[in-house]
Amino acid sequence: MIKFPASGLYAITQTANKSGDTVINEVAAAIRGGAVVVQYRDKNPPLDAPFLARELVKICHRHNVPLLINDDIELAALVGADGVHLGKEDGAVTQARKRLGSEAIIGVSCYNFVEQAMEAQAQGATYAAFGRFFPSSSKPLAAPARIETLRQAKRALTIPIVAIGGILPDNGAQLLAAGADLLAVIGGIFDDQPEQSARAYQALFSD
């Protein structure tokens, strides 16, 4: 298993109306641009989701980047992914840990709730994700999170903090300043020119 990085750009796949080959090529481009984590997210997974997930694992591992599966503990186990990201309906951290092993990366969506993140940390989560912080076309109905939540989380947690939701190169710096360690991005990377877009985000971490 590849370890979860302490900071950097966290790329989440954009799959709607895209072929598997396109998704694979875009992920490769995002990694070239500096993405340090990739999550395979598809709310309407195709029948060949295991094949696509395995291909993404290969690409990521070639570059020593962890590949996580959104929502699906069993798919993560099936394809040899490095871990899973769990939303509120996706099972417990302890369940995922038991299925995927002690070295697996297990992330948890904590929305705007530091207490939820503290509980996830106590259960053995690898990282806590908060958001959405800005309007998001990928998650238009997601409840908003406050930047102050990141400051509170930074004081309360020892695990890495991921921020998500409408993050762009020109608004990401304020989230990092407030306590985020990683910025999770979908459309900002994959709407157009993933490699160049990823580089724009990666610059936020090298200042």
C-alpha positions as CSV (number, residue, x, y, z in Angstrom):
1,M,0.0,0.0,0.0
2,I,1.2,3.5,-0.8
3,K,1.0,5.9,2.1
4,F,-1.3,8.9,2.1
5,P,0.6,12.2,1.5
6,A,0.8,14.9,4.1
7,S,-0.2,17.6,1.6
8,G,-0.9,18.3,-2.0
9,L,-3.5,18.1,-4.8
10,Y,-6.1,15.4,-4.5
11,A,-7.7,14.7,-7.8
12,I,-11.2,13.1,-8.0
13,T,-12.2,11.6,-11.4
14,Q,-14.8,13.2,-13.6
15,T,-16.7,10.4,-15.3
16,A,-20.0,11.8,-16.6
17,N,-20.3,11.4,-20.4
18,K,-16.6,10.3,-20.7
19,S,-15.2,7.0,-21.9
20,G,-13.0,4.8,-19.8
21,D,-10.0,5.7,-22.0
22,T,-10.7,9.4,-21.5
23,V,-10.8,9.0,-17.7
24,I,-7.6,7.0,-17.7
25,N,-5.8,9.6,-19.9
26,E,-7.1,12.5,-17.9
27,V,-5.9,10.9,-14.6
28,A,-2.5,10.3,-16.1
29,A,-2.3,14.0,-17.1
30,A,-3.4,15.2,-13.7
31,I,-0.6,13.1,-12.1
32,R,1.9,14.6,-14.5
33,G,0.6,18.0,-13.4
34,G,1.3,17.2,-9.7
35,A,-1.7,15.4,-8.3
36,V,-0.5,13.3,-5.3
37,V,-3.8,11.4,-4.6
38,V,-6.4,10.1,-7.0
39,Q,-10.0,9.0,-6.1
40,Y,-12.1,7.0,-8.5
41,R,-15.6,8.5,-8.1
42,D,-18.5,7.5,-10.3
43,K,-22.0,7.9,-9.1
44,N,-23.3,5.8,-12.0
45,P,-20.6,3.1,-12.4
46,P,-20.4,1.2,-15.6
47,L,-20.4,-2.6,-15.8
48,D,-16.7,-2.5,-16.4
49,A,-16.0,-0.4,-13.3
50,P,-13.6,-3.0,-12.0
51,F,-11.6,-2.9,-15.2
52,L,-11.4,0.9,-15.2
53,A,-10.5,0.9,-11.5
54,R,-7.7,-1.6,-12.0
55,E,-6.3,0.5,-14.9
56,L,-6.3,3.6,-12.6
57,V,-4.5,1.6,-9.9
58,K,-1.8,0.7,-12.4
59,I,-1.3,4.3,-13.6
60,C,-1.2,5.6,-10.1
61,H,1.2,3.0,-8.8
62,R,3.5,3.7,-11.6
63,H,3.9,7.1,-10.2
64,N,3.7,6.1,-6.5
65,V,0.4,7.8,-6.1
66,P,-2.4,6.2,-4.0
67,L,-5.7,5.3,-5.8
68,L,-8.8,5.4,-3.6
69,I,-12.3,4.2,-4.4
70,N,-15.3,6.4,-3.5
71,D,-18.0,4.8,-1.5
72,D,-17.4,1.1,-2.4
73,I,-15.3,-0.9,0.0
74,E,-15.8,-4.1,-2.0
75,L,-14.6,-2.6,-5.2
76,A,-11.6,-1.3,-3.4
77,A,-10.8,-4.8,-2.1
78,L,-11.5,-6.4,-5.5
79,V,-9.1,-4.2,-7.5
80,G,-6.3,-3.8,-5.0
81,A,-6.8,0.0,-4.5
82,D,-5.0,1.7,-1.7
83,G,-8.1,2.5,0.2
84,V,-11.6,4.0,0.2
85,H,-13.4,7.3,0.8
86,L,-16.6,7.0,2.9
87,G,-19.6,9.3,2.9
88,K,-22.3,9.2,5.5
89,E,-24.1,6.3,3.9
90,D,-21.0,4.2,3.0
91,G,-20.3,2.2,6.1
92,A,-18.1,2.6,9.2
93,V,-14.3,3.2,9.3
94,T,-14.0,0.0,11.4
95,Q,-15.8,-2.0,8.7
96,A,-13.6,-0.7,6.0
97,R,-10.4,-1.3,8.1
98,K,-11.4,-4.9,8.8
99,R,-12.1,-5.5,5.1
100,L,-9.1,-3.6,3.6
101,G,-6.4,-4.1,6.2
102,S,-4.4,-2.1,8.7
103,E,-2.4,-0.3,5.9
104,A,-5.3,0.8,3.9
105,I,-6.1,4.5,3.5
106,I,-9.6,5.3,4.8
107,G,-11.0,8.8,4.3
108,V,-14.2,10.1,5.7
109,S,-16.5,13.0,4.6
110,C,-17.1,15.1,7.7
111,Y,-18.9,18.0,5.9
112,N,-18.9,20.9,8.4
113,F,-18.6,18.8,11.6
114,V,-15.3,18.7,13.6
115,E,-16.9,16.3,16.1
116,Q,-17.6,13.8,13.3
117,A,-14.0,14.1,12.2
118,M,-12.7,13.5,15.8
119,E,-14.9,10.4,16.0
120,A,-13.6,9.2,12.6
121,Q,-10.0,9.8,13.8
122,A,-10.7,7.8,17.0
123,Q,-12.0,4.9,14.8
124,G,-8.8,4.8,12.8
125,A,-9.5,7.1,9.8
126,T,-6.5,8.2,7.7
127,Y,-7.8,11.6,6.9
128,A,-10.9,13.8,7.3
129,A,-12.6,15.7,4.5
130,F,-14.6,18.9,4.9
131,G,-16.7,20.8,2.4
132,R,-18.1,22.1,0.2
133,F,-16.5,25.5,0.7
134,F,-17.6,27.2,-2.5
135,P,-20.4,26.6,-5.0
136,S,-19.7,23.4,-6.9
137,S,-21.1,22.1,-10.2
138,S,-20.0,18.5,-9.2
139,K,-21.8,18.7,-5.8
140,P,-24.5,21.4,-6.3
141,L,-26.7,20.2,-3.5
142,A,-23.9,19.6,-0.9
143,A,-24.3,21.6,2.3
144,P,-21.9,24.4,2.7
145,A,-19.0,24.3,5.1
146,R,-17.4,27.3,6.9
147,I,-13.7,28.1,6.6
148,E,-13.7,28.5,10.4
149,T,-14.3,24.7,10.6
150,L,-10.9,24.1,9.1
151,R,-9.3,26.2,11.8
152,Q,-11.1,24.3,14.5
153,A,-10.2,21.0,12.8
154,K,-6.6,21.9,12.7
155,R,-6.5,22.4,16.4
156,A,-8.5,19.2,17.1
157,L,-7.1,16.6,14.7
158,T,-3.7,15.0,14.1
159,I,-4.7,13.3,10.8
160,P,-4.5,15.2,7.5
161,I,-7.4,17.5,6.6
162,V,-8.8,17.6,3.0
163,A,-10.9,20.5,1.7
164,I,-13.4,20.0,-1.1
165,G,-16.0,21.9,-3.0
166,G,-15.7,24.5,-5.8
167,I,-12.0,24.9,-5.1
168,L,-10.0,26.9,-7.7
169,P,-6.4,28.0,-7.9
170,D,-7.5,31.5,-6.9
171,N,-9.4,30.5,-3.8
172,G,-7.5,27.5,-2.6
173,A,-4.8,29.4,-0.7
174,Q,-7.3,30.7,1.9
175,L,-8.3,27.1,2.7
176,L,-4.6,26.0,3.1
177,A,-4.0,29.0,5.3
178,A,-7.0,28.0,7.5
179,G,-5.7,24.5,8.0
180,A,-6.4,22.3,5.0
181,D,-3.5,20.0,4.1
182,L,-4.9,18.8,0.8
183,L,-7.2,20.3,-1.8
184,A,-9.7,17.9,-3.5
185,V,-10.8,18.9,-6.9
186,I,-12.9,17.5,-9.7
187,G,-14.0,20.1,-12.3
188,G,-11.2,22.5,-11.7
189,I,-8.8,19.8,-13.0
190,F,-10.9,17.8,-15.4
191,D,-13.1,20.4,-17.1
192,D,-10.2,21.4,-19.3
193,Q,-6.5,20.5,-19.8
194,P,-5.9,18.4,-16.7
195,E,-2.1,18.6,-16.7
196,Q,-2.0,22.4,-16.9
197,S,-4.9,22.8,-14.5
198,A,-3.2,20.5,-11.9
199,R,0.0,22.5,-12.2
200,A,-1.9,25.7,-11.3
201,Y,-3.2,24.0,-8.1
202,Q,0.2,22.5,-7.3
203,A,1.8,25.9,-7.3
204,L,-0.3,26.7,-4.2
205,F,1.7,24.1,-2.3
206,S,5.2,25.3,-3.4
207,D,4.9,28.9,-2.3
